[in-house]
């Protein structure tokens, strides 16, 4: 198993970015068609993507506004069952905003490229909406 690491600068403070990672209505603004997020340890993490694919897991660590950790997997796709991988998002205050580092761990080798592309596509959208765009 391996991991994907993606960084994104965001022109908004960590507390603002954190809300886009833990509030269902905010998550939908940058990644999915719908989201059901229960931001507490053991709480549900569930998304329906624009293509109809369903991701599911649970929150395992929350340290506002510095860190969000949740498990991730696909309901509709063999190979990465719900909760089988881990996404760690760390937020650090920097001049003019936030440095976000996303680490997606425990990915099968043949899934790394696709998941990297997904995060590299969606994190700039997060940066755009969190900055008020």
C-alpha positions in Angstrom: 0.0 0.0 0.0 1.1 3.5 -0.6 0.1 7.1 -0.2 -0.6 10.3 -2.2 0.4 13.7 -0.8 -1.0 16.8 -2.3 -0.4 20.4 -1.1 -2.6 23.5 -1.7 -2.2 27.1 -0.7 -5.5 28.8 0.2 -6.1 32.5 0.6 -8.2 32.1 3.7 -7.5 31.4 7.4 -7.3 27.8 8.7 -10.6 28.2 10.6 -12.4 29.0 7.4 -10.8 26.1 5.5 -11.6 23.8 8.4 -15.4 24.5 7.9 -15.2 23.4 4.3 -13.8 20.0 5.5 -16.3 19.4 8.3 -19.7 20.9 7.2 -21.8 19.1 4.7 -23.1 22.2 2.9 -19.6 23.6 2.6 -18.1 20.3 1.3 -20.6 20.2 -1.5 -19.4 23.6 -2.7 -16.0 22.1 -3.8 -16.3 18.4 -4.3 -19.5 16.4 -4.3 -23.1 16.5 -5.3 -24.2 15.7 -1.7 -22.4 15.2 1.6 -23.4 13.8 5.0 -20.8 14.7 7.5 -20.9 14.2 11.2 -17.7 15.8 12.4 -16.9 13.9 15.6 -14.6 11.0 16.2 -16.5 8.0 14.9 -19.0 10.2 13.0 -20.1 9.4 9.4 -18.3 10.7 6.4 -20.3 10.1 3.3 -20.3 11.7 -0.2 -22.1 11.2 -3.5 -19.8 12.4 -6.3 -21.1 14.1 -9.5 -20.6 10.8 -11.4 -22.9 9.0 -8.9 -20.0 7.2 -7.1 -20.4 7.0 -3.3 -17.6 7.5 -0.9 -18.0 6.4 2.7 -15.9 6.3 5.9 -15.8 7.9 9.3 -14.0 10.7 11.0 -11.2 9.5 13.2 -9.5 12.7 14.4 -10.6 16.3 14.6 -8.3 19.1 15.8 -9.9 22.4 14.9 -8.7 24.3 12.9 -5.5 22.3 12.3 -6.3 18.7 11.3 -9.1 16.5 10.0 -8.6 12.7 9.6 -11.2 10.4 8.1 -11.4 7.0 6.5 -12.3 6.7 2.8 -13.5 4.1 0.4 -16.0 3.5 -2.3 -19.4 1.9 -1.9 -19.8 1.1 -5.6 -16.2 0.0 -6.5 -14.3 -3.0 -5.5 -10.7 -2.6 -4.5 -11.2 0.2 -2.0 -14.1 -0.7 0.2 -15.6 2.0 2.5 -13.3 3.0 5.3 -10.3 1.1 3.9 -8.0 4.1 3.3 -7.2 7.1 5.5 -7.2 10.8 4.5 -5.3 13.2 6.7 -5.6 16.9 6.1 -3.3 19.3 7.9 -3.9 23.0 7.9 -1.1 25.5 8.8 -1.5 29.3 9.0 0.9 31.0 6.6 1.2 34.6 5.3 -2.0 35.4 3.5 -3.8 32.2 4.4 -3.4 28.5 4.8 -1.1 25.7 3.7 -3.1 22.5 3.3 -1.4 19.2 3.1 -3.6 16.2 2.2 -2.1 12.7 2.7 -4.2 9.8 1.4 -2.8 6.6 2.9 -3.3 2.9 2.4 -4.1 3.2 -1.3 -3.5 0.1 -3.5 -0.7 0.9 -5.9 -3.0 0.8 -8.9 -5.3 3.5 -7.4 -2.7 6.1 -6.6 -2.7 8.0 -9.9 -6.5 8.2 -10.1 -6.8 9.4 -6.5 -4.0 11.9 -6.9 -5.7 13.3 -10.0 -9.0 13.6 -8.0 -7.5 15.5 -5.2 -5.4 17.7 -7.5 -8.6 18.5 -9.4 -10.8 19.3 -6.3 -8.4 21.0 -3.9 -8.0 24.1 -6.2 -11.8 24.3 -6.1 -11.6 24.2 -2.3 -9.1 27.1 -2.5 -11.4 29.0 -4.8 -14.5 28.8 -2.7 -12.8 29.1 0.7 -11.2 32.4 -0.6 -14.7 33.7 -1.4 -14.9 32.7 -5.0 
